Amino acid sequence: MFVGMLPKNANEAVLEAMFEQFGELYEIHMIKGHDGQSKGCAFIKFANRDCARSAIDMLNDTIPEVNFLEVVPCM
């Protein structure tokens, strides 16, 4: 799934802590610019589709810290 509007200082560890509560994570891929800095978005892959659906249902439209979090399925 795609996760957007992340704080620029968010990293893989932050996302792992946020999403592992929904199930086993297969991969976290932060989108980074040429300078190596986060672009404020990532792709999260769960081992199980139902876990991804739960994360979407629970986290979409939530506000972690000061930024809006948008979670959409990546088909």
Secondary structure, DSSP 8 states (H G I E B T S, - for coil): -EEES--TT--HHHHHHHHGGGS-EEEEEEEE-TTS-EEEEEEEEESSHHHHHHHHHHHTT---TTS--EEE---
